[in-house]
Structures are given as structure tokens and as C-alpha cells.
Amino acid sequence: METFRVELTAPLDPGALHAYLEDLAAHPEWRFDVASSVLAGGLTGGVGARYDQRTADDGRETEAELTDSERPTMVAFAVVDGHERLDVEQTFEPDGPGCRITMDVTTTWTGRPWHRRPKGRPSTEERAARYGRALAERLGGELL
């Protein structure tokens, strides 16, 4: 299991930021590895809501789930892609006129010990950095 943290700012109030991040249908707007994300079960913003996602690199189907949501301070989701599980927790707090966002990205290998991560997949550190940069850009903020 690997976890990496990135921090960024955004010129949004916590309520607006929370509403944006808890809707996993917006993932293609800031996650480089997602081409589409469609609600497949549950309610948008509801813990347990499931989304069918298609990967950007080769069009594989994956499933994402909103695993936790505390208005207006935290959103967490998980994605299972083959033998790899990605967990992302985003916490935010007021910072001047906007918010400071802390994003923890964890990758867990769920395959057998002799299975290896497929070639070409980014490391957890690279994924966290790219998510942070893209989210900051999308929100008009900056990576810290």
C-alpha cells in the first residue's frame, strides 16, 4: 500500500467545493485517467453512489464509489481497476477567500503477491501529483 499527499488551494467556498467533488460524474474534468463517469446506482452525492467509469488510456471499464462525505469538509471515493484499488480522500478548510485542499491518494494492490502492476500505469506518487495539478487548474487554484 502506498499513500501520497498533495495540497492545493481553490477560490471556492467549502460548500461549492464539496458539491463539485462529491459528484463523481465530474471526474473526467480533472482526473487524467478517466474518459467518462456515469452514475450507475444510488444518488449523486450520497455515500455508496456507484459510477461506471471508462479509462482514458484504453477504454477499460472500472467502478468508482463515493465512500464517505462530510459536508462541507471531506469527500472520499474508491476505484477498483483489476487488481488495483485506488482510494482518494479530499479534505478542505476555509483559507482566506477560498479553500485549502488536502488530497491523500492511496493505491492498494489486491492481486496475488506474484502479480505485478501492469506496465504503463502511473505510480501512486505520480498519480497524486497529476490529480493535484489538474484539480488546481480546473478550480482556478494552485498547487502548494
C-alpha positions as CSV (number, residue, x, y, z in Angstrom):
1,M,0.0,0.0,0.0
2,E,1.3,3.4,-1.0
3,T,-0.1,6.8,0.1
4,F,0.9,10.3,-1.2
5,R,-0.5,13.6,-0.2
6,V,-0.8,16.8,-2.3
7,E,-2.1,20.2,-1.2
8,L,-3.7,22.9,-3.2
9,T,-5.9,26.0,-2.9
10,A,-9.1,26.9,-4.7
11,P,-11.0,30.1,-4.8
12,L,-14.3,28.4,-3.8
13,D,-16.2,28.3,-0.5
14,P,-16.3,24.9,1.2
15,G,-20.0,24.3,0.2
16,A,-19.4,24.8,-3.5
17,L,-16.2,22.8,-3.5
18,H,-17.9,19.9,-1.6
19,A,-20.8,19.8,-4.1
20,Y,-18.4,19.7,-7.0
21,L,-16.2,17.0,-5.5
22,E,-18.9,14.7,-4.3
23,D,-20.3,14.3,-7.8
24,L,-18.0,11.7,-9.3
25,A,-19.5,12.4,-12.8
26,A,-17.1,15.3,-12.8
27,H,-14.0,13.1,-12.7
28,P,-13.2,13.4,-16.4
29,E,-12.8,17.2,-15.8
30,W,-9.8,16.7,-13.5
31,R,-8.7,13.1,-13.4
32,F,-6.3,12.4,-16.3
33,D,-7.1,8.7,-16.2
34,V,-10.9,8.9,-16.7
35,A,-12.7,9.5,-20.0
36,S,-16.2,9.1,-18.7
37,S,-18.1,8.7,-15.4
38,V,-21.8,7.9,-15.3
39,L,-24.0,7.4,-12.2
40,A,-24.9,3.7,-12.1
41,G,-26.5,3.4,-8.7
42,G,-27.5,5.4,-5.7
43,L,-27.9,9.2,-5.5
44,T,-25.5,11.8,-6.6
45,G,-23.6,12.9,-3.5
46,G,-24.9,10.0,-1.5
47,V,-22.4,7.7,0.2
48,G,-22.5,4.4,-1.7
49,A,-23.3,6.1,-5.0
50,R,-21.6,4.0,-7.7
51,Y,-20.3,5.2,-11.1
52,D,-19.3,3.3,-14.2
53,Q,-16.1,4.9,-15.4
54,R,-14.2,4.3,-18.6
55,T,-10.4,4.7,-18.5
56,A,-8.8,7.3,-20.8
57,D,-5.9,5.2,-21.9
58,D,-7.5,2.1,-23.2
59,G,-11.3,2.4,-22.5
60,R,-11.4,-0.3,-19.8
61,E,-14.5,-0.1,-17.6
62,T,-14.0,0.4,-13.9
63,E,-16.3,1.2,-11.0
64,A,-16.0,4.1,-8.6
65,E,-17.9,4.6,-5.4
66,L,-18.4,7.6,-3.1
67,T,-17.2,6.0,0.2
68,D,-17.5,9.0,2.5
69,S,-18.8,12.5,2.5
70,E,-19.0,15.0,5.4
71,R,-20.5,18.4,4.4
72,P,-18.7,20.7,3.9
73,T,-15.2,19.4,4.9
74,M,-14.5,16.0,3.2
75,V,-15.1,13.7,0.3
76,A,-13.7,10.2,-0.3
77,F,-14.0,7.8,-3.1
78,A,-12.6,4.5,-4.2
79,V,-12.0,3.0,-7.7
80,V,-11.3,-0.7,-8.3
81,D,-9.4,-1.4,-11.5
82,G,-8.5,-5.1,-11.9
83,H,-6.1,-6.0,-9.0
84,E,-5.6,-2.3,-8.0
85,R,-7.7,-0.3,-5.6
86,L,-7.4,3.5,-5.6
87,D,-8.7,5.4,-2.5
88,V,-8.7,9.2,-2.6
89,E,-9.7,11.4,0.4
90,Q,-10.1,15.1,-0.1
91,T,-10.4,17.3,3.0
92,F,-10.8,21.1,2.7
93,E,-11.0,24.0,5.0
94,P,-11.5,27.8,4.6
95,D,-8.4,29.6,3.7
96,G,-8.8,33.4,3.1
97,P,-11.4,33.9,0.4
98,G,-11.2,30.2,-0.8
99,C,-10.2,26.8,0.5
100,R,-7.1,24.8,1.2
101,I,-7.5,21.2,-0.1
102,T,-5.5,18.2,1.2
103,M,-5.7,15.1,-1.1
104,D,-4.5,11.7,0.1
105,V,-4.1,9.2,-2.7
106,T,-3.6,5.5,-1.7
107,T,-3.1,2.6,-4.0
108,T,-3.6,-0.9,-2.7
109,W,-2.6,-4.0,-4.7
110,T,-5.4,-6.6,-4.3
111,G,-3.8,-9.2,-6.5
112,R,-1.7,-12.2,-5.5
113,P,1.9,-11.4,-4.4
114,W,3.3,-12.7,-7.7
115,H,1.1,-10.5,-9.8
116,R,2.8,-7.2,-10.8
117,R,1.4,-3.8,-11.6
118,P,0.7,-3.6,-15.3
119,K,3.4,-1.7,-17.2
120,G,2.5,1.9,-18.1
121,R,0.3,2.6,-15.1
122,P,1.5,5.6,-13.2
123,S,2.9,5.3,-9.7
124,T,0.8,6.5,-6.7
125,E,3.1,9.5,-6.3
126,E,2.8,10.4,-10.0
127,R,-1.0,9.9,-9.9
128,A,-1.4,12.1,-6.8
129,A,0.8,14.9,-8.3
130,R,-1.2,14.8,-11.6
131,Y,-4.5,14.8,-9.8
132,G,-3.4,17.8,-7.7
133,R,-2.2,19.8,-10.6
134,A,-5.3,19.1,-12.7
135,L,-7.7,19.8,-9.9
136,A,-5.9,23.1,-9.1
137,E,-6.1,24.1,-12.7
138,R,-9.7,23.1,-13.1
139,L,-10.7,25.1,-10.0
140,G,-8.6,28.1,-10.7
141,G,-6.3,27.5,-7.8
142,E,-2.7,26.5,-7.3
143,L,-0.7,23.5,-6.1
144,L,1.2,24.1,-2.9
